[in-house]
Amino acid sequence: MTPSDKEIADVLLDLAHQRGVGKTFCPSEAARRLSDNWRPLMPAVRRVAADVALRATQKGKTVDPLTAKGPIRLGLPE
């Protein structure tokens, strides 16, 4: 069963708040919490991450999670 956008957002925000400001996590951590078959969820996780109050970074620089190529990190904005 595919998780809803709300379920994805809840997991993303839970991970971000567990880490706290200044700490980041890989979006795959959220996907892994949602399904054992997590890889197909990655586009949805990135799409939802773009709509919630999280900062996406790549090599320490802010990026758009929808257009960034390669691995990104997510965290609470400072």
TORKOL-4160 file (C-alpha; in steps of 0.2 Angstrom, whole numbers, padded with zeros to 4 digits, m for minus):
78
<pt num="1" X="0000" Y="0000" Z="0000"/>
<pt num="2" X="0007" Y="0017" Z="m0005"/>
<pt num="3" X="0007" Y="0029" Z="0010"/>
<pt num="4" X="m0002" Y="0046" Z="0009"/>
<pt num="5" X="0006" Y="0063" Z="0007"/>
<pt num="6" X="0001" Y="0066" Z="0025"/>
<pt num="7" X="0009" Y="0050" Z="0031"/>
<pt num="8" X="0025" Y="0054" Z="0022"/>
<pt num="9" X="0025" Y="0072" Z="0029"/>
<pt num="10" X="0022" Y="0066" Z="0047"/>
<pt num="11" X="0037" Y="0054" Z="0046"/>
<pt num="12" X="0048" Y="0068" Z="0038"/>
<pt num="13" X="0043" Y="0080" Z="0052"/>
<pt num="14" X="0045" Y="0067" Z="0065"/>
<pt num="15" X="0063" Y="0063" Z="0059"/>
<pt num="16" X="0067" Y="0081" Z="0058"/>
<pt num="17" X="0061" Y="0085" Z="0076"/>
<pt num="18" X="0070" Y="0070" Z="0083"/>
<pt num="19" X="0086" Y="0076" Z="0076"/>
<pt num="20" X="0083" Y="0094" Z="0080"/>
<pt num="21" X="0089" Y="0111" Z="0072"/>
<pt num="22" X="0106" Y="0110" Z="0064"/>
<pt num="23" X="0105" Y="0091" Z="0061"/>
<pt num="24" X="0100" Y="0082" Z="0045"/>
<pt num="25" X="0094" Y="0066" Z="0039"/>
<pt num="26" X="0093" Y="0056" Z="0022"/>
<pt num="27" X="0076" Y="0056" Z="0014"/>
<pt num="28" X="0078" Y="0037" Z="0012"/>
<pt num="29" X="0076" Y="0036" Z="0031"/>
<pt num="30" X="0058" Y="0041" Z="0030"/>
<pt num="31" X="0055" Y="0030" Z="0015"/>
<pt num="32" X="0062" Y="0015" Z="0025"/>
<pt num="33" X="0050" Y="0019" Z="0039"/>
<pt num="34" X="0036" Y="0018" Z="0027"/>
<pt num="35" X="0039" Y="0003" Z="0018"/>
<pt num="36" X="0051" Y="m0012" Z="0016"/>
<pt num="37" X="0051" Y="m0008" Z="m0003"/>
<pt num="38" X="0056" Y="0010" Z="0000"/>
<pt num="39" X="0065" Y="0014" Z="m0016"/>
<pt num="40" X="0050" Y="0017" Z="m0026"/>
<pt num="41" X="0044" Y="0030" Z="m0013"/>
<pt num="42" X="0059" Y="0041" Z="m0015"/>
<pt num="43" X="0051" Y="0053" Z="m0028"/>
<pt num="44" X="0035" Y="0055" Z="m0017"/>
<pt num="45" X="0046" Y="0058" Z="m0002"/>
<pt num="46" X="0056" Y="0072" Z="m0011"/>
<pt num="47" X="0040" Y="0079" Z="m0018"/>
<pt num="48" X="0032" Y="0080" Z="0000"/>
<pt num="49" X="0048" Y="0087" Z="0007"/>
<pt num="50" X="0047" Y="0102" Z="m0005"/>
<pt num="51" X="0030" Y="0106" Z="0003"/>
<pt num="52" X="0034" Y="0104" Z="0021"/>
<pt num="53" X="0044" Y="0116" Z="0032"/>
<pt num="54" X="0061" Y="0107" Z="0029"/>
<pt num="55" X="0077" Y="0113" Z="0022"/>
<pt num="56" X="0085" Y="0102" Z="0009"/>
<pt num="57" X="0104" Y="0103" Z="0007"/>
<pt num="58" X="0117" Y="0095" Z="m0005"/>
<pt num="59" X="0135" Y="0097" Z="0001"/>
<pt num="60" X="0129" Y="0110" Z="0014"/>
<pt num="61" X="0120" Y="0121" Z="0001"/>
<pt num="62" X="0101" Y="0124" Z="0001"/>
<pt num="63" X="0093" Y="0115" Z="m0014"/>
<pt num="64" X="0076" Y="0111" Z="m0021"/>
<pt num="65" X="0072" Y="0093" Z="m0017"/>
<pt num="66" X="0062" Y="0092" Z="m0033"/>
<pt num="67" X="0076" Y="0097" Z="m0045"/>
<pt num="68" X="0092" Y="0092" Z="m0036"/>
<pt num="69" X="0102" Y="0077" Z="m0044"/>
<pt num="70" X="0110" Y="0065" Z="m0032"/>
<pt num="71" X="0108" Y="0063" Z="m0013"/>
<pt num="72" X="0101" Y="0077" Z="m0002"/>
<pt num="73" X="0099" Y="0079" Z="0016"/>
<pt num="74" X="0084" Y="0086" Z="0025"/>
<pt num="75" X="0082" Y="0096" Z="0041"/>
<pt num="76" X="0073" Y="0109" Z="0051"/>
<pt num="77" X="0077" Y="0127" Z="0045"/>
<pt num="78" X="0088" Y="0137" Z="0057"/>
